[in-house]
Structure formats: structure tokens, C-alpha cells
């Protein structure tokens, strides 16, 4: 209906205020085919239509709180074999109760369904692209680009905050850590800093090298960050292992951030003694062969220290892997299979003054 009706100005103001309040807490929140009434939970899929390659359906759950509050997106499985992060969100879908919740949680537990089903690390096997490098996506691109486009519109743009969950992939032995992405916007940075501390992982990378252009945001979290939404990335789990401790750390981290955002009652439990990391130094293999690690994830190394070696398939040495910087081993190759160009390890260089 759009008929012109003369109304008193006070009534018009009251209607406008009511509309604002209603816009902040819509009676129904729909993402893809998941449509939850206020105080309810719904499951469904984000449909990514077919294009130059096949369609995909990305699972999604919406927990629409009984009370008003912010919209938080929790996303995992861009890399479909980073299992601990996927299982953490599966647990949260079951665990989150809309009754005490203030606000709305959009949960996307497994972005890269083909990677999960086919046990292919790092990329979407449909088009060979990483599902955390193609944001904000393209409506007419390959499947990864189209999926990124749908997630940008349906999940990122409708959220106030986002947490992107990752972990060590099948070939990565990783110690848990998170990323804080400062933008220069003091207000947004203060909130994202409190979120990353509230999450509870004690090693935090200061990611100051992310693209600033929202049209070329590349990463999921950065797509939210460059759109003014305080957001973080977290990593736990390694090498196909779903360690209950890692899953629990991710679940309790999300709940603690929700307490910080006042979406749940109670106080958040921030990290007391964070280890801030100012830079990540990477070493990639220049040889193809068998990798033998000599240090473990989480070890502290000196620059130049021998961290592993690569031999050919009859045991002749090809490469001595040496730490590219002093710091903490964020991850090291988890498998004997090593080909030229693969990551051997990432060392986190500690920040001098956080
Ligand atoms: Zn990942």
C-alpha cells in the first residue's frame, strides 16, 4: 500500500521510531533458505547458482535472539579440511539458545563443501581456488568467486561483526593463534582488539598488511573489516586432527566474544598475557622430496636455526630448512610429502611494543 494519508506529525514520528526499532530487530531474520522468527533457530542453505561451473549449496544456520542486539557472523570451512573449526561451529549450532540471546548469530560452518567431501586441502577442487582469497567475489566468476559474492552480500553485509575460523590444514602442524587487523579507525580498532582478546587465544598476529580497498578485500574477515565491521580471524586445529581441546577453545572463544558484545549474559574472559606478533616470516621449499621436521609447532626458534630438512626418495639431502627469523613456530609442515613451493614453516616475530 502506498496511498497518501494525512497524519499528525507526532504520530508520524512515533511510526518512524517504531520502524527504526523494528529495522534493528526484525521479527524474522532470513539468510538463504534459513528463516528464523524472533526467538527461534533455523537451518538452511545459501544457494550459489550455476555459472561457468556447477552450483553449490553452503549450509547456514540462523539463531535469531529473543532480544535486540548486534548481528554476529561465524564462518568456518573456507578450507574444508580444517576440521576443528568446522566442528566448533557444528557444536555452536546445537548449543546456541535463542531465548537468552540478544541479537542474531549467522553460522556458516562449512563454506567449502567440495573440499570437505573430497578431502582436498587449501582449495575448492571445483575451480582450484582458495575460498579465502577471492573476496568480495564476482557474480559471474568461477564457483569460488560466486560463493564469495553470495557470502559478501548475504552474510558480511548483514552483520555487525564477523569471526572467521580456520586452523592448520591437512599438511600444517599449527599452534592456535588469532589475527587482529587494525584499520586506523580508532573506534573500530578498539572493538576488534577487545574481541580478539576476549576470544582467548594468547598468540595474536597484528595483521597490518591487509588490503584497505573494500572492492579488493581478498580475505573474508577483511571484507567485513573494510566495510566498517569490527571482526577477527582465529586458527586452531592441525593436520586433520580434531583435538577436543582445540574445538573447545574455538567454541568458548566465540561464546566469550558474544559476552563481550553483550549478546549473552555474563562477563567475557579476555587473554591476560597476550603474545603480540608483528610479522610472519615464511619459508617455502625450493625442492621436492621427503620432509623431516626438527621442531614442533609452538617452539621458539632463533634465526638460522635448523628446523628440518628435505631429502630425495633415496635419502640424499636436498635442503636444510633454517628459520627465516627468530620467533614462535606458528606452523610447520606436518607431512613427509613436500613439493617445491610448499610452505615449510611460518615463524611469528614477536612485537617489541604492542
Ligand atoms: Zn584456513
Boltz pocket constraint, residues with backbone or C-beta under 6 A from the ligand:
constraints:
  - pocket:
      binder: B
      contacts: [[A, 78], [A, 79], [A, 82], [A, 132], [A, 165], [A, 166], [A, 167]]
      max_distance: 6.0
